[in-house]
Amino acid sequence: MSINKAKLTETDIITKFIMPAITNAGWDDMTQIRQEVKLRDGKVIVRGQLGVRKTVKSADIVLYHKPSMPLAVIEAKANKHEVGKGMQQGLDYARLLEVPFIFASNGDGFIFHDKTKLGTPEEHNLESEIRLEDFPSPQDLWAKYCAWKGYTQAQLPIINQEYYDDGSGKHPRYYQLQAINKTVEAISSGKDRVLLVMATGTGKTYTAFQIIWRLWKSRAKKRVLFLADRNILVDQTRINDFQPFETSMTKVTGRTVDPAYEIHLALYQALTGPEESQKAYKQVDPDFFDLIIIDECHRGSAADDSAWREILEYFKSAAQVGLTATPKETEEVSNSDYFGDPVYTYSLKEGIEDGFLAPYKVVRVDIDVDLQGWRPTKGQIDNNGEVIEDRIYNQKDFDRTMVIDERTQLVAETITNYLKRTDPMAKTIVFCNDIDHAERMRRAIANLNPDQMAKSDKYVMKITGDDEIGKAQLDNFINPKKAYPVIATTSELMTTGVDAKTCKLVVLDQNIQSMTKFKQIIGRGTRIDDKYGKLWFTILDFKKATELFADERFDGTPEKVIRVTPSEVEDTEVDIDPVDETEIELGGECGELHDDNLNGHQDDSLSPPQVGDGFDNGEWGDEPRKVHKYRVSGVTVSKVAERVQYYDSDGKLVTESFKDYTRKTMAKQFASLDEFVKRWNESDRKQAIIDELANEGIIWQALEDEVGKELDPFDMICHVVYGQPPLTRKERANNVKKRNYFTKYSETAQAVLDNLLVKYADVGVQEIESMQVLKVQPFNEIGSLSEIVKKGFGGKKQYEQAISELEAEIYQIHQQSA
């Protein structure tokens, strides 16, 4: 019996025609073919306290040279479609995977898009039609791919080295594949300085591990040094992503580089120092390391005058890969000057759009003394009895040179009220100006939450570099399984290297002028954890820090900063940054600090290294210069304004209601009210349209909260988007009853339809469209499901027709007006 292809589903076409064509060409089903490859997770749309993921499609088939080395994408369609119907979709997936071969098929044959022909005499044959039996072999595509990439024979053993696979089914995400492949390609071709820019939370360390694994396993690089600037970064790396290196790996401690190991993890500070005796890296020859990975390389390693740079200069013959989320570009230092332009960049915006990173909403709180400033009365003394210098103190002064107790109290109250309104147990990080500020904020929040403190005195804790008790709770804070601590007050310690996946609230009460620091702080909230319901986070901003979102450097290509004097302004078109970003070196080795840290207290990011790293406190540089700080009480402080902004699809913050978002989304789907009404009335199932719009980010519950819970989704759209007067579900149901059209049905059918109308009025159209509703009260009193359908309506087809007519009656007013 012959198969009627036109009636086969897309899945049948893949199973019966496409897969046999591929396997017959020699592709290995176990190692070279993957079906339903999900490349994106689906962007999260947030409004109010609700967040939903948009549904994303998967690539039908991806073909690989070896696992995690993609070569081609195949998009299939049912046979009723033209053979090349899936090509545009395939091209989109191929762009993400950066592969040159794309196939579209409906089961009759393939349309083959071959990017390797671009720029060749065959360019006009970019797309050609081939028979099922002529599908190219793995050897054919790999040879064309190598020629397209320009691989040399010397590169191939390195390129061919497989990824590490732990057998769990975990695969690198598409952007990680690109980052790994481009880095390995660059190094195998002889490039010895490589920069990778990947947003916080996108798996830089896992990416680094796979780069090292492939270069190390192929023996292209035999000895590797992984450099970081914080113990927590080194330890997390060793225990987690780098664990497969096992006995070949060591952490440098006690200022000893052990040549018996091949993979070395080290703090910059454990390898060097101001004294010659501290320069542990000189224990081995300059050519000892073949590969150096510099984690968070923006934090000073690329600066010409940095003590850390001497490590890189000493091992200058090694290939060096810089990893950063925030490439530092200023007049003093540029990562691109040292490493060259990034071989690959994956931005925060891309991560959010793909659904790998959490979007955010911003609650901006303006405080009157911040906006208007505060001036002491003549001869006024502070809480310590000192006469306060007579001048106007503004937002940049508060909690640095001037402490107003009532301001601290207001901020603590705002944080507490937000958490009580949303989730009092939501993990929260409060970024303060210094350690003293972090302690006062901890105390204020604790006093406002006696009920929570009674349950656990770890509800709010100060986690700073000077506090061993607080630091000891850091692991518990970032562990989703541990409820406490809930709130962490800090200043610098938690800006980087803290993988707090379930952090739902980031509070900014810190003066932040550094784009680098701002990105790192925001990165504490951008991780997603579906298991624990963390899909998005809130930024509570008291210091206008989120104005940095408007800076083009926030998510674009970093531009180098230049400074001009006021006299030069007339001759240039350069925007002047009014902020004086004073930078200092602590003992010549502690990286970048901005003037917002020069506050009379030790910056907690500069805590001495851990025991075993070869440091004592005296070796860790000088404290920042002291700045006098006053403290006053009795000042009237109040909130002037509070507004909510959302991250939109253009990567900008917008102040808009969910109604505004719905209007924009609907405009993309339907050109007019008539088009929407026509689609609604023609749809066999209204629930399909409701679900479709939900997939585009229209959160019905959020819309109900703004518009009203008694409206049908149809009326909500007509009212919100097209300005039509709305009818409640009960009003629509009553209009149907007045028309009394049920009389044409049997007595049983009339009872069923009448009860369905009641269900619609109470819950919505989904109750009408689900046949399962006939199994519950009051329908089960009329008869069983099959009895109702057969005896009441004459069969399933007649029942479905009756439901269509009922829906037509419900929406009749709009049928007539449209």
C-alpha positions in Angstrom: 0.0 0.0 0.0 1.4 3.4 -1.0 1.8 6.1 1.6 -0.1 9.4 1.0 2.7 11.9 1.9 0.3 14.8 1.9 -1.5 13.5 4.9 1.6 12.8 7.0 2.6 15.0 9.9 6.0 16.8 10.0 7.2 14.1 12.5 6.3 11.4 10.1 8.2 13.1 7.3 11.3 13.3 9.5 11.0 9.6 10.6 10.1 8.0 7.3 12.0 10.1 4.7 14.5 12.6 6.1 16.3 10.4 8.8 16.7 7.4 6.4 18.2 9.8 3.8 20.7 11.1 6.4 21.7 7.7 7.8 22.0 6.2 4.4 24.6 8.9 3.6 26.8 7.6 6.4 25.8 9.9 9.4 26.1 8.1 12.8 22.8 8.3 14.6 24.5 8.1 18.1 27.2 10.7 17.7 26.5 12.9 14.7 22.7 13.5 14.7 20.6 15.3 17.3 16.9 16.0 16.9 14.8 18.7 18.5 17.8 20.8 19.4 16.7 23.7 21.7 19.1 26.6 21.1 17.3 29.2 23.2 15.4 28.9 26.5 12.7 31.5 25.7 12.8 35.1 26.9 11.1 35.8 30.2 8.4 38.6 30.2 7.9 40.3 33.5 5.1 42.5 34.7 4.2 43.2 38.3 5.1 40.1 40.3 4.5 37.7 37.4 6.9 36.3 34.8 6.4 33.9 32.0 8.7 32.4 29.3 8.0 32.9 25.7 7.8 29.6 23.8 10.7 29.0 21.5 11.1 26.5 18.6 13.8 23.9 18.4 16.0 23.1 15.4 14.5 19.9 13.9 17.9 18.3 13.2 21.5 19.4 13.8 24.4 17.4 12.2 27.8 17.2 14.0 31.3 16.3 12.9 31.9 15.2 16.4 29.7 15.8 19.5 29.5 19.6 20.1 31.1 20.4 16.7 28.0 21.4 14.6 28.2 21.3 10.8 24.6 21.6 9.4 21.0 22.4 10.3 18.0 20.6 8.8 14.5 22.1 9.0 11.5 19.9 8.1 7.9 20.6 7.1 4.9 18.5 6.3 4.6 17.4 2.7 1.7 19.8 2.0 4.3 22.6 2.1 6.8 23.5 -0.6 10.2 21.7 -0.2 12.0 24.9 0.9 9.4 26.2 3.3 11.7 25.7 6.4 14.8 27.5 4.9 14.5 30.9 6.7 14.0 29.2 10.0 17.0 27.0 9.3 19.1 30.0 8.4 18.3 31.6 11.8 19.5 28.5 13.7 22.6 28.2 11.5 23.5 31.8 12.4 23.4 31.0 16.1 25.5 27.9 15.6 27.7 29.6 12.9 27.5 26.7 10.5 27.5 27.1 6.7 25.2 24.2 5.7 21.4 24.5 5.8 18.9 22.0 4.5 15.1 22.3 4.1 12.8 19.4 3.3 9.2 18.3 3.0 10.1 14.7 2.4 10.4 14.9 -1.4 14.0 16.1 -1.5 16.2 18.9 0.0 16.9 22.5 -0.7 20.6 22.9 0.2 22.0 26.3 1.2 25.8 26.2 1.0 27.5 29.3 2.5 30.9 28.0 1.5 30.1 29.0 -2.1 29.9 32.7 -1.1 32.8 34.6 -2.9 33.4 31.7 -5.3 32.5 31.3 -9.0 29.7 29.0 -7.9 28.1 31.8 -5.8 25.0 32.0 -7.9 24.3 28.3 -6.9 24.1 29.3 -3.2 20.8 27.2 -3.0 20.2 24.1 -5.0 17.7 21.3 -5.0 19.0 17.7 -4.3 17.3 14.3 -4.2 16.8 12.4 -0.9 19.4 9.8 -2.1 22.0 12.5 -2.8 22.3 13.8 0.7 26.1 14.6 1.3 28.2 12.3 3.5 29.9 13.5 6.8 33.2 13.4 5.0 32.0 15.6 2.2 30.6 18.3 4.5 33.7 18.2 6.8 36.1 18.6 3.9 34.0 21.6 2.6 33.9 23.0 6.2 37.7 22.8 6.7 38.3 24.5 3.4 35.8 27.2 4.3 37.5 27.8 7.7 40.9 27.6 6.1 42.3 25.1 8.6 45.9 24.0 8.1 47.0 20.4 8.5 48.8 21.4 11.7 45.5 22.7 13.1 43.4 19.7 12.4 44.5 17.5 15.4 43.7 20.4 17.7 40.4 21.2 16.0 39.4 17.5 16.0 39.9 17.2 19.8 36.5 16.4 21.3 34.9 18.3 24.2 34.7 16.8 27.7 31.5 14.9 28.1 30.4 13.7 31.5 27.7 11.4 30.1 24.9 13.4 31.7 23.7 14.7 28.4 24.8 18.3 29.1 25.9 20.1 26.0 27.4 23.6 25.7 24.9 26.3 24.8 25.2 27.7 21.3 27.1 30.8 22.4 29.5 28.8 24.5 30.2 26.6 21.5 31.1 29.7 19.5 33.3 31.1 22.2 35.1 27.8 22.7 35.5 27.1 18.9 36.7 30.6 18.1 39.3 30.5 20.9 40.6 27.1 20.0 40.7 28.1 16.3 42.6 31.3 17.1 45.2 29.6 19.3 45.7 26.7 17.0 46.4 29.2 14.2 49.2 30.8 16.2 47.3 33.7 17.9 48.7 34.1 21.4 46.5 36.8 22.8 42.7 36.2 22.9 39.9 38.2 24.6 36.5 36.6 25.3 33.6 38.9 26.5 30.7 37.0 28.1 28.0 38.5 30.3 28.0 37.5 34.0 26.0 34.3 34.5 26.6 32.9 31.0 29.2 30.3 32.1 32.6 31.8 31.5 34.3 29.2 33.7 32.7 26.3 32.0 33.6 27.8 28.7 37.2 28.2 29.9 37.3 24.6 31.1 36.3 23.3 27.7 38.9 25.5 26.0 41.6 24.2 28.3 40.4 20.6 28.0 40.6 20.5 24.2 44.0 22.2 24.0 45.4 20.1 26.9 44.0 16.8 25.6 45.3 17.4 22.1 48.7 18.2 23.8 48.8 21.5 21.9 49.2 23.1 25.4 50.6 20.9 28.1 50.9 23.2 31.1 48.1 25.6 32.0 47.7 28.4 34.5 44.3 29.7 35.5 44.5 33.1 37.2 41.8 34.8 39.3 41.8 37.6 41.9 39.6 36.1 44.6 39.8 32.9 46.6 36.1 32.1 46.1 36.6 32.2 42.3 39.6 29.8 42.4 37.9 27.4 44.9 34.6 27.3 43.0 36.4 26.7 39.8 38.5 23.8 41.2 35.6 22.1 42.9 33.0 22.6 40.2 33.9 23.1 36.5 37.5 22.0 36.6 36.9 18.8 38.6 37.5 16.5 35.6 41.2 17.5 35.6 41.4 15.5 38.9 45.0 14.6 39.9 46.6 16.7 37.1 45.4 19.9 38.8 46.5 21.9 41.9 45.9 25.2 43.6 49.0 27.3 44.2 49.3 27.8 48.0 52.2 28.8 50.3 53.9 30.6 47.4 55.0 27.4 45.8 54.6 26.5 42.2 54.8 22.7 42.0 56.1 21.6 38.5 54.7 18.1 39.1 51.2 19.3 38.1 50.0 20.4 34.6 46.9 22.4 35.5 47.6 25.2 38.1 44.9 27.4 39.6 46.2 30.5 41.4 45.3 33.9 42.9 47.3 36.7 41.3 48.3 37.7 44.8 49.6 34.2 45.6 52.1 34.5 42.7 53.4 38.0 43.2 54.0 40.9 45.6 56.0 44.0 46.1 59.0 42.1 47.4 61.2 40.0 45.2 60.9 37.1 47.6 57.1 37.1 47.0 57.4 36.6 43.2 56.6 32.9 43.3 56.0 32.7 39.6 59.8 33.0 39.1 60.3 29.5 40.6 59.6 28.1 37.1 61.1 29.1 33.7 59.4 31.7 31.5 58.4 29.0 29.1 56.9 26.7 31.8 53.3 27.5 31.0 51.9 27.1 27.5 48.5 28.6 28.2 47.3 31.2 30.7 43.6 31.9 31.3 43.0 35.2 33.1 39.6 35.3 34.7 37.9 38.7 35.3 40.8 40.3 33.4 39.2 43.7 33.6 40.2 44.0 37.2 43.7 45.2 36.5 45.6 42.5 34.7 45.7 44.4 31.5 47.0 47.7 33.0 50.5 48.5 32.1 51.4 49.6 35.6 49.7 46.7 37.4 51.8 44.3 39.4 49.7 41.5 38.1 50.8 42.3 34.6 54.4 41.2 35.4 53.1 37.6 35.6 51.8 37.9 32.0 55.0 39.5 30.8 57.2 36.9 32.4 55.2 34.1 30.7 54.9 36.1 27.5 55.6 33.1 25.3 52.4 31.4 26.5 49.0 31.8 24.8 47.0 34.1 27.0 43.2 34.2 27.1 41.4 37.0 28.9 37.8 36.4 30.2 35.6 39.2 31.2 32.0 40.3 31.4 33.0 44.0 31.3 35.9 44.9 29.0 37.5 47.9 30.7 38.0 50.7 28.2 39.4 54.0 29.7 42.2 56.4 28.9 44.4 54.5 31.4 43.9 51.0 30.2 42.3 49.0 27.4 41.9 45.3 27.3 41.8 45.4 23.5 45.3 47.1 23.5 46.7 44.0 25.3 44.6 41.1 24.0 43.3 42.6 20.8 39.6 42.8 19.9 37.4 40.1 21.3 37.2 36.9 19.3 33.6 36.6 20.5 31.2 38.7 22.5 27.9 37.5 24.2 26.1 40.4 25.8 23.7 40.8 28.7 21.0 41.9 26.2 21.5 38.7 24.1 21.4 36.6 27.2 18.1 38.1 28.3 16.6 37.9 24.8 17.6 34.2 24.5 16.2 33.4 28.0 19.5 32.3 29.5 19.7 35.4 31.8 17.0 36.9 34.0 15.4 40.2 33.0 14.9 42.8 35.6 12.6 45.5 36.7 13.9 48.7 38.3 12.2 50.5 41.2 13.8 53.9 41.4 13.3 55.6 44.7 14.1 59.3 45.0 14.7 60.7 48.5 14.2 64.4 49.2 17.6 65.1 50.8 19.3 63.3 47.9 17.7 65.6 45.4 17.7 68.9 47.4 20.8 68.4 49.5 21.2 69.0 53.2 23.0 71.9 54.9 23.7 72.1 58.6 22.6 75.1 60.7 25.4 77.5 61.7 27.6 75.9 64.3 25.6 72.6 64.3 27.5 69.7 65.9 27.2 66.0 64.9 26.4 63.0 67.1 30.1 62.9 68.2 30.1 66.6 69.2 32.1 67.8 66.2 31.2 71.0 64.4 29.9 70.1 60.9 31.7 71.9 58.0 29.2 74.3 56.6 28.3 73.3 53.0 25.5 71.6 51.1 25.8 67.8 51.4 24.3 65.8 48.5 23.7 62.3 47.3 27.4 61.5 46.8 28.2 62.6 50.3 25.6 60.5 52.1 27.2 57.5 53.9 30.6 58.6 52.8 31.3 62.0 54.4 27.8 62.5 55.9 25.6 59.9 57.7 22.0 60.9 58.3 20.4 58.2 60.5 16.9 58.9 59.2 18.0 58.3 55.6 19.4 54.9 56.6 16.1 54.2 58.3 14.0 55.2 55.3 16.1 53.0 53.0 15.7 50.0 55.4 12.0 50.6 55.7 11.6 50.7 51.9 13.5 47.4 51.5 11.5 45.8 54.3 8.1 47.0 52.9 9.0 45.7 49.4 9.9 42.3 50.8 6.8 42.1 53.0 4.7 43.0 49.9 6.4 40.4 47.7 8.3 37.7 49.4 10.0 38.2 52.8 12.3 35.2 52.2 13.6 36.4 48.8 17.4 36.4 48.7 18.5 40.0 48.8 21.8 41.8 48.4 22.1 45.4 49.7 25.1 47.2 48.2 26.3 49.9 50.6 29.1 52.5 50.3 31.5 50.9 52.9 31.7 48.4 55.7 30.4 50.9 58.3 27.3 51.7 56.1 26.7 47.9 55.6 26.7 47.4 59.4 24.3 50.3 60.0 22.0 49.0 57.3 22.1 45.5 58.8 21.1 46.8 62.2 18.3 49.0 60.7 16.8 46.1 58.7 17.1 43.7 61.8 15.2 46.2 64.0 12.4 46.5 61.4 12.0 42.7 61.2 11.8 41.4 64.8 9.4 38.6 63.7 11.9 37.3 61.1 14.9 37.7 63.5 13.0 35.7 66.1 12.9 32.8 63.6 16.6 33.1 62.8 19.1 35.7 63.8 20.7 35.1 60.4 17.7 36.7 58.6 19.9 39.7 57.8 23.7 39.5 57.9 26.6 41.8 57.0 28.9 39.9 54.6 32.0 41.9 54.2 35.7 41.3 54.0 36.5 42.2 57.6 33.8 40.0 59.1 34.8 36.3 59.5 31.3 35.4 60.8 29.6 37.0 57.9 32.0 35.6 55.3 31.4 32.1 56.8 27.7 32.5 55.8 28.4 33.4 52.2 28.1 29.7 51.0 24.7 29.4 52.8 23.5 32.7 51.2 24.2 31.4 47.7 22.9 27.9 48.4 19.2 27.7 47.2 18.6 24.9 49.7 19.5 27.1 52.6 16.9 29.6 53.8 19.3 31.8 55.7 20.8 34.3 55.5 18.0 36.0 53.5 19.4 39.5 53.3 23.1 40.3 52.9 24.4 43.8 53.4 27.8 44.3 51.8 29.9 46.8 49.9 32.5 45.2 47.7 32.9 41.6 48.7 29.9 40.3 46.7 30.4 42.4 43.5 32.0 39.5 41.7 32.5 35.8 42.0 29.3 35.2 44.0 27.0 32.8 42.1 23.8 33.7 43.9 21.4 32.1 41.4 18.3 32.7 43.5 18.9 36.3 44.3 15.7 38.1 43.6 16.4 41.6 44.9 19.5 43.8 44.3 19.5 47.0 46.4 21.7 49.8 45.2 22.5 52.3 48.0 26.1 52.8 46.8 27.6 55.5 44.7 28.6 53.8 41.4 30.3 55.7 38.7 32.3 52.7 37.2 30.5 50.9 34.4 32.6 47.8 35.1 31.4 47.7 38.7 27.8 48.4 37.8 27.8 45.5 35.4 29.3 43.2 38.0 26.7 44.2 40.6 23.8 43.8 38.2 25.3 40.4 37.4 24.5 39.2 40.9 20.8 38.9 39.9 20.9 37.9 36.3 21.2 34.1 36.9 18.1 32.1 36.3 17.0 29.1 38.4 13.8 27.5 37.0 13.8 24.9 39.8 13.5 27.5 42.5 11.2 29.8 40.5 13.9 32.5 39.9 13.1 33.8 36.4 13.6 37.6 37.0 14.8 40.0 39.6 14.2 43.5 40.9 16.7 46.3 41.3 15.8 48.7 44.1 17.8 51.9 43.3 18.3 54.7 45.8 21.3 56.3 44.2 20.3 56.8 40.5 22.9 54.1 39.7 20.5 52.7 37.1 21.0 55.8 35.0 24.0 53.8 33.8 21.6 51.6 31.8 21.2 54.6 29.5 25.0 54.6 28.8 25.7 53.1 25.4 28.7 51.2 26.9 26.3 49.3 29.1 25.5 46.7 26.5 27.3 47.8 23.3 30.8 47.7 22.0 32.9 49.5 24.6 34.3 52.7 23.5 37.6 54.2 24.7 37.1 57.1 27.0 38.9 60.4 26.4 39.1 63.4 28.7 38.8 67.0 27.6 39.1 70.3 29.5 36.3 72.8 29.4 38.3 75.0 27.0 38.4 72.1 24.6 34.7 71.6 24.5 34.0 74.1 21.8 36.4 72.3 19.4 35.1 68.8 19.9 31.9 66.9 19.7 32.8 64.7 22.7 30.3 64.2 25.6 32.0 65.1 28.9 31.7 62.7 31.8 31.4 65.0 34.8 32.5 62.2 37.2 36.1 62.2 38.3 36.9 58.5 38.5 39.9 58.7 40.8 41.9 55.5 40.7 44.5 54.4 43.2 46.8 51.5 43.7 46.9 49.8 47.0 50.5 48.8 47.5 50.7 48.6 43.7 48.8 45.4 43.5 45.1 45.6 44.3 43.6 46.7 41.0 41.0 49.3 40.3 39.3 51.4 42.9 37.0 54.4 42.3 36.6 57.5 44.4 33.3 56.1 45.7 35.4 53.8 47.9 37.6 56.5 49.5 35.4 56.8 52.5 37.5 56.3 55.6 36.9 52.6 55.9 38.7 49.6 54.4 37.0 48.5 51.2 35.8 45.0 51.9 36.9 43.6 48.6 40.5 44.1 49.7 40.4 41.8 52.6 43.7 39.9 53.1 44.0 36.6 51.1 43.1 33.4 52.9 45.5 31.5 55.0 47.8 29.4 52.9 48.2 31.9 50.1 51.4 33.3 51.5 50.1 36.6 52.9 49.8 38.1 56.2 47.9 41.4 56.8 51.1 43.4 56.6 51.7 42.4 53.0 48.3 43.4 51.7 49.0 47.1 51.0 47.8 50.3 52.6 44.3 51.3 53.4 42.7 54.0 51.3 43.2 57.6 52.5 40.9 58.7 55.3 37.9 60.9 54.6 36.3 62.6 57.5 32.7 61.4 58.2 30.0 63.2 60.2 26.9 61.5 61.6 23.6 63.3 62.4 20.2 62.4 63.7 16.9 64.3 63.8 16.7 65.2 60.1 13.3 64.9 58.4 13.7 62.6 55.4 11.0 61.4 53.0 10.5 59.7 49.6 9.7 62.1 46.8 8.9 59.6 44.1 8.9 55.9 43.3 8.6 54.6 39.8 8.9 51.2 38.2 10.7 50.5 34.9 11.0 47.4 32.8 13.6 46.0 30.4 12.1 46.1 27.0 12.9 44.2 23.8 15.3 47.0 22.7 17.4 46.5 25.8 16.3 49.8 27.3 14.4 50.6 30.5 10.9 51.8 29.9 8.3 53.0 32.3 5.2 51.3 31.0 2.2 49.5 32.3 1.3 46.0 31.2 -1.5 47.6 29.1 1.2 49.4 27.1 3.1 46.2 26.6 -0.1 44.4 25.5 -0.8 47.1 22.9 2.7 46.8 21.4 2.6 43.1 21.3 -0.9 43.0 19.7 0.2 45.5 17.0 2.8 43.0 15.9 0.3 40.2 15.7 -2.8 41.9 14.3 -3.0 45.0 12.0 -6.5 46.0 13.2 -9.5 45.3 15.4 -11.3 43.7 12.4 -8.3 41.3 11.8 -8.3 40.3 15.5 -12.1 39.7 15.6 -12.0 37.8 12.3 -9.3 35.5 13.6 -11.1 35.0 16.9 -14.4 34.2 15.3 -12.9 31.8 12.8 -10.9 29.9 15.4 -12.3 26.5 16.3 -10.8 26.9 19.8 -10.5 30.3 21.4 -8.1 28.9 23.9 -5.6 28.3 21.1 -5.5 32.1 20.5 -5.3 32.8 24.3 -2.3 30.4 24.6 -0.7 31.8 21.5 -0.8 35.4 22.9 0.5 34.1 26.3 3.5 32.7 24.4 4.1 36.2 23.1 4.3 37.4 26.7 0.8 38.6 27.3 0.3 37.6 31.0 -3.5 37.3 31.4 -3.3 37.4 35.2 -1.2 40.6 35.1 -3.7 42.2 32.7 -6.6 41.2 34.9 -4.9 42.9 37.8 -4.7 46.2 35.8 -8.0 46.0 33.9 -10.4 43.8 35.8 -10.9 40.1 36.6 -14.5 39.8 35.2 -13.4 40.4 31.6 -13.0 37.7 29.0 -9.5 37.7 27.3 -11.4 38.8 24.1 -12.9 41.8 25.8 -9.6 42.7 27.6 -7.9 42.9 24.2 -10.7 44.8 22.5 -10.8 47.3 25.3 -7.1 47.7 26.1 -5.7 47.6 22.6 -8.6 48.9 20.4 -10.5 51.1 22.8 -13.8 49.2 22.6 -16.3 49.4 25.5 -15.9 46.1 27.4 -18.5 43.6 28.4 -18.0 41.4 31.4 -18.5 37.6 31.0 -21.7 37.8 33.0 -23.0 40.5 30.7 -22.2 38.4 27.6 -23.8 35.4 29.2 -27.0 37.3 30.0 -27.2 38.7 26.4 -27.1 35.1 25.1 -29.9 34.1 27.5 -32.1 37.0 26.4 -31.9 35.8 22.8 -33.3 32.5 23.9 -31.7 30.6 21.0 -31.4 27.3 23.0 -35.0 26.3 22.1 -33.9 24.6 18.9 -32.1 21.9 21.0 -33.5 19.0 22.9 -34.3 19.4 26.6 -31.1 17.6 27.6 -28.9 19.8 25.3 -30.6 23.0 26.6 -29.7 22.1 30.2 -26.1 21.3 29.2 -25.7 24.6 27.2 -27.3 26.6 29.9 -24.9 25.2 32.5 -21.9 25.8 30.1 -23.0 29.4 29.9 -22.9 29.6 33.7 -19.4 28.1 33.7 -18.3 30.7 31.1 -19.6 33.5 33.2 -17.7 32.3 36.3 -14.4 31.1 34.8 -14.1 31.8 31.0 -14.2 30.3 27.6 -11.8 27.5 28.4 -14.6 25.8 30.4 -16.8 25.7 27.3 -14.0 24.2 25.1 -13.0 21.4 27.4 -15.2 18.3 27.0 -13.8 17.1 30.4 -16.1 19.6 32.0 -19.0 17.3 31.3 -17.6 14.8 33.9 -18.1 17.2 36.8 -21.1 18.8 38.5 -23.7 19.7 37.5 -23.3 17.8 34.2 -22.7 14.4 35.8 -26.2 14.7 37.2 -27.5 14.9 33.7 -25.6 11.8 32.5 -22.2 10.5 31.7 -20.0 12.3 29.1 -20.8 9.8 26.3 -24.6 9.9 27.2 -24.6 13.7 27.1 -22.8 13.8 23.7 -24.8 11.0 22.0 -28.3 11.4 23.5 -28.3 15.1 24.0 -26.6 16.2 20.8 -26.6 13.1 18.5 -22.8 12.6 18.5 -19.4 14.3 19.0 -19.5 16.2 15.7 -23.0 17.7 16.6 -21.8 18.5 20.1 -18.7 20.4 18.7 -21.0 22.3 16.3 -23.3 23.3 19.2 -20.2 24.6 21.1 -19.2 26.7 18.0 -22.7 28.1 17.8 -22.6 28.9 21.5 -19.3 30.8 21.2 -20.7 32.6 18.1 -23.7 33.7 20.3 -21.4 34.9 23.1 -19.3 37.1 20.8 -22.2 38.1 18.5 -22.1 41.8 19.2 -18.6 42.0 17.9 -19.5 39.9 14.9 -22.1 42.4 13.9 -19.9 45.5 14.6 -16.9 44.0 12.8 
